[in-house]
Amino acid sequence: MKMLLTVEFPLEPFNTLVRAGKVGDIIGRVLESLKPETVYFTEQDGMRGGILLIDVQDASEIPRFSEPFFLHFNANCKFRIAMSPQDLQKAGLDALGKTWG
């Protein structure tokens, strides 16, 4: 299942890792391990952030995606299901509307 993983990096320890010249290597190793489909880095609520599109086959995989960010950066991670237009078409919205509307 496609999911959006949003990551919020607090200032510390990120600033310390930047000053030590380590942050690029750590992020590179994490991304190499996770193999997201797409990654964007951005600002989120005044902090550094990232948005990753990942493929999660089973809920038990969630720690594999979040722990590197928790352990290296004290980051906050949020997971959201991502539907493509094709997924939405398969959802049966018309039938649901008739049943619940």
N, C-alpha and C positions, 0 to 999 in steps of 0.2 A: 504494500500500500504506500502510495506517495504521501509524504509528510513534509511540512515546512518546520524546520528547526530554527527558532530564533534564539540568538545568544546575545546576552548583554554582559559586557566586560566591565566590572568596576575599575576605578582608577588604579587601585592596587590589588594585585601585584603587577598589573599590566605595565604601569609606568616604570617600575623597577626592572622588569624584563626588557623593556625598550632600551632603557639606559645601559643595561648590561649587554645589549646586542644579541639577546637570546630569543626574542619574541618571534622573529621570522622563522627560525628553525623549528620552534615548537609548533607554530601554526602549520608549517609545512608538513611536519610529521603527523599531526592530527588529521589534516585533510587527506594525506596519502593513505592513512589507515581507514578513514571513514568512506572515502571515495564517493562524495556527494555528486549528484548530477549537475548541480549548479551551486555556485557560492557567490554571494555579494556581501561586501563589508560596507557598513553605513553607520550613521548616528542613530541611536535609539534612546529616547528620553534623556538626552544630554550625556549619554555614555557611548563608548565605542560599541558597535554591534555587528552581528553577522546574521545573514539569512541563508540557510542551506536547504536545498531540495534533496531529500533522501528517500530511499526505498526501504521501508521497514516491513519485513515478512512476518514478524511475530513480536508481540509486546515485550518478550524477554530480551529483545535486542536494544531496547531503549537505553539501558545503562551503557552499552557499548558506544552509543552516540553521545551521551551526555557526560560521562565520567571524565573523559580527557579535558573537557572545558571546566568542570567542577574542580578537578584536582590541580590543574596548571594555573587557572585564572580566577578561581572563586566565582565563576560566571553563573548567571541565571540562564536556564534553558527552558524553552517552552516548545511543545510539540503540537502541531495542528494538522489535521487531515487536509490534504490538498486534492481537489477533484478537477479533472480535466473537463472540457465541454462534453466529451464522450461519456465520462462517468456520470455527469449530471443528466444526460439524456437517458441513460440506463436506470436512473433512480425511480422512474415511474411516478413522476410528479402529478401527471394528470389523474392517475388512479388514486393517489393519495389525496388529491384535492376533492375528488368525488366522495371518498370515504370520510374525510375529516372536515371538509369545507361545508 
